[in-house]
Amino acid sequence: MIGKKIKAIRKTRGLSQQQLADLMDVTRSTISNWECGRRSPHLNELESLANKLNVTLEYFKASGDDVKELLAKASQVFNDKNVSSQEKADIYKELMKIYLKNEK
């Protein structure tokens, strides 16, 4: 998914997680969370990441298998009673942005 692609482009550019974090003005743990798939960058962070690493957003575009994995994870989140309604709404908005952007 996106995390694997972030890690690959980071390594291709010869950057450590800390160096990428400094470039993005986030913490090293944020980069780690993105790369491990614990969290995903918001669309604005992904756009910034693409610009700073000199790739297009297309680089991060999900494959069919990525989409299936993403939907499975989203299903787990939406069924988790420990996730707040606001967090679910935020996730839904981000998923819709991705969906609508890919429909163009």
N, C-alpha and C positions, 0 to 999 in steps of 0.2 A: 504494500500500500504506500501511502504518501511517506511514511516514516522511513521505509527502505530507500525510497528515492532521495529523501533529504540526506540520509547517511551517505549514499553513493555519491551524490554531487559534492557533499562536504569533503569527502575523502579525495575525490578527483581534484578538487581545488586546493588540497593540501592543508585543510583547516582542522584544528582540533574543535571539540565541542565548545570549549571556552572561547576560542577565537570567533566562532560563528555566533555564539551568544553575545559577545561584545559588539559584533557587527550589527546584530539584530536588536540590540538593547533589551535583551531578555536574560534570564539566568541560565547557567549551564544545565541545570536540572530541567528547564523547559525544553531545551534542545534534546536532552536525553529522553524525556517523556514523548516528544514527537517521534523520535527515531524508534523507540520501543513500541510505539502504538498505544501507549497509555492515554495520550491526549493527541489531538490534531490541531494544527494551527488554524486560526480563523482565516477567512478569505483575505482580509486585509494583510494579515501576517504572511500568508502564502504569496501574495502579490509582492510584498516587500522582499521576501526571501528570493523570489524569482529575479527581481531587479538586481539585488545585491550579488547574486551568484551568476548573473548574466545568462539566465535561461528563460524560456517562455513558460507561461502557466500550463501550456500543453505538456510540458515535461512531466508535470505532476498529475496529469489526467489518469484516471483510474482505468484499468483493464476490466474485462468482464468478471474475472475472478476477484479483483479488488472490490468491485461493486457488491458482489455476493457477500464477501466478508464484512464490508461496511454495513450492509443491511442486517446481517446476523448480529453484529455488535449493537446496532441501533435498536434492534428488537429487545436485546437484553437490557439496555438502558431504559427503554420505555416501560418495561415490565418490572423494573426494580423500584420497590416502594421507598428505598432510601434516597432516591434521586428526586430532588424538588421539582415541582411543576415549572418553576422558572427555568431551571437547567434544561428540562425537557423541551420547553418552548424555544430556548436559545439553540439547542441542537437541531430542532425541527427547522428553524429559520435558516441555519447554515446548510442543512441538507437541501432545502428548497432552492437556495441560491446556487448550489452546485448543480442541481437538477436543471434549473432554468438556464444556466449558463451553457450546459452541455446540449440543450435542446436547440440552440441557435444554429 
